[in-house]
């Protein structure tokens, strides 16, 4: 959470640009939920911890009484062994379902954006198959990505919309 909050602070629209510190945590996998005030000019983002192996996704994670769902669910470099696939995919499903249950946003579904480092072909294929069961999936082409996320850097990026 410390690194997530640091990254959010460094990337605020109203903050001067600064280089990322680039440290990686090897702690138990955590899901950080973030909510944003989408009013014109607003840049407030709040992050809350969520362990995708044990916690439940609820509308309270969205951060306010008026927002009960997420515009975008972002997961970056979260899959590195088979045991994490099903819990992560289910957490993504649960987070995106919050939007699907809100009648006012039924035409504006939550987007699930997943960027991951390609460590193991078997683990990646397992994740992609599990993700595809619940989401319509698109591979983000390299020309739409920054250099650090292009396929020649060892990463792939996919976008999913709940089926």
C-alpha positions in Angstrom: 0.0 0.0 0.0 2.9 2.3 0.7 4.2 1.9 -2.8 0.7 2.2 -4.4 0.1 5.5 -2.5 3.5 6.8 -3.5 2.8 6.0 -7.2 -0.6 7.6 -7.0 0.9 10.8 -5.4 3.7 10.9 -8.1 1.1 10.5 -10.9 -1.5 13.1 -9.9 -2.4 15.4 -12.7 -1.7 18.5 -10.6 1.7 17.2 -9.3 5.0 17.7 -11.1 6.2 14.6 -12.9 8.9 12.6 -11.1 10.6 9.3 -11.7 9.2 6.1 -10.2 11.3 4.6 -7.4 10.9 1.1 -9.1 11.0 -1.1 -5.9 9.0 -4.3 -6.0 7.4 -5.9 -3.0 7.5 -9.7 -2.5 4.8 -9.7 0.2 1.7 -11.8 -0.1 -0.3 -10.7 -3.1 -2.5 -7.7 -2.4 -5.1 -5.9 -4.5 -5.2 -2.2 -4.2 -8.5 -0.6 -5.0 -8.5 3.0 -6.0 -11.4 5.4 -6.5 -11.4 8.7 -8.2 -13.5 11.8 -8.0 -14.4 12.2 -11.7 -15.7 15.8 -11.5 -14.0 18.2 -13.9 -10.6 19.1 -12.6 -10.7 16.6 -9.8 -7.7 14.4 -9.1 -8.5 12.7 -5.8 -7.7 9.0 -5.8 -8.1 6.9 -2.7 -6.4 3.5 -2.4 -7.6 0.7 -0.1 -6.1 -2.7 0.5 -7.8 -5.9 -0.7 -6.3 -9.3 -0.4 -7.8 -11.2 -3.4 -7.2 -14.6 -1.7 -9.3 -13.8 1.4 -11.3 -10.5 1.2 -14.6 -10.0 -0.5 -15.3 -7.2 -3.0 -18.0 -4.9 -1.9 -19.3 -1.5 -3.0 -17.7 0.0 0.1 -14.4 -0.3 -1.6 -15.5 2.3 -4.2 -14.9 5.0 -1.5 -18.2 6.9 -1.3 -21.9 6.5 -0.8 -22.6 7.8 -4.3 -20.1 5.6 -6.1 -20.7 1.9 -5.7 -18.6 0.6 -8.5 -15.4 1.0 -10.4 -14.7 2.6 -13.9 -11.5 0.6 -14.3 -10.0 -2.4 -12.4 -6.2 -2.4 -12.9 -3.9 -5.4 -12.2 -0.2 -5.1 -13.0 2.2 -8.0 -12.7 0.0 -10.0 -10.4 0.2 -13.5 -11.9 3.4 -15.5 -11.4 2.1 -18.9 -10.3 -1.0 -21.1 -11.0 -2.3 -20.7 -7.5 -3.0 -17.0 -8.0 -5.0 -17.3 -11.3 -8.5 -18.2 -10.0 -8.5 -15.8 -7.0 -7.4 -12.9 -9.1 -9.8 -13.6 -12.0 -12.7 -14.0 -9.5 -11.8 -10.7 -7.8 -11.8 -9.0 -11.2 -15.2 -10.5 -11.9 -16.6 -9.4 -8.5 -15.2 -5.9 -8.9 -16.7 -5.5 -12.4 -20.0 -7.0 -11.4 -20.5 -4.1 -9.0 -21.0 -1.9 -12.1 -23.3 -4.4 -13.8 -25.6 -4.4 -10.8 -26.1 -0.6 -11.0 -28.9 0.0 -13.4 -27.8 3.6 -14.1 -24.4 2.3 -15.4 -25.5 -0.8 -17.3 -24.4 0.8 -20.6 -21.1 1.8 -19.2 -19.4 -1.4 -18.0 -16.3 -1.6 -15.8 -13.1 -2.2 -17.7 -10.5 -4.6 -16.4 -6.9 -3.7 -17.5 -4.3 -6.4 -16.9 -0.6 -5.8 -17.6 1.7 -8.7 -16.8 5.3 -9.7 -17.1 5.7 -12.9 -19.2 7.5 -15.2 -16.8 6.0 -18.6 -17.6 4.1 -19.5 -20.8 2.0 -22.1 -18.9 0.9 -19.6 -16.2 0.1 -16.9 -18.8 -2.0 -19.4 -20.8 -3.8 -20.6 -17.7 -4.6 -17.0 -16.7 -5.8 -16.1 -20.2 -8.1 -19.1 -20.4 -9.6 -18.4 -17.0 -9.9 -14.7 -17.8 -11.6 -15.4 -21.1 -14.3 -17.5 -19.5 -15.7 -14.4 -17.7 -14.5 -11.5 -19.9 -14.5 -10.4 -23.5 -10.7 -9.9 -24.0 -8.6 -7.7 -26.2 -4.8 -7.7 -26.5 -3.5 -4.1 -26.4 -1.2 -3.7 -29.4 2.4 -2.4 -28.9 1.8 0.8 -30.8 -0.7 1.9 -28.0 1.8 1.2 -25.2 4.8 2.9 -23.7 8.2 1.3 -24.3 8.3 -0.4 -20.9 5.1 -2.3 -21.5 5.6 -3.4 -25.1 5.9 -7.1 -25.8 9.7 -6.8 -26.6 10.1 -5.7 -22.9 8.5 -9.0 -21.7 5.1 -7.6 -20.8 1.7 -8.0 -22.4 -1.4 -5.9 -21.7 -5.0 -7.1 -22.1 -8.4 -5.3 -21.6 -11.5 -7.2 -20.5 -15.2 -6.4 -20.3 -17.4 -8.7 -18.3 -19.4 -11.2 -20.4 
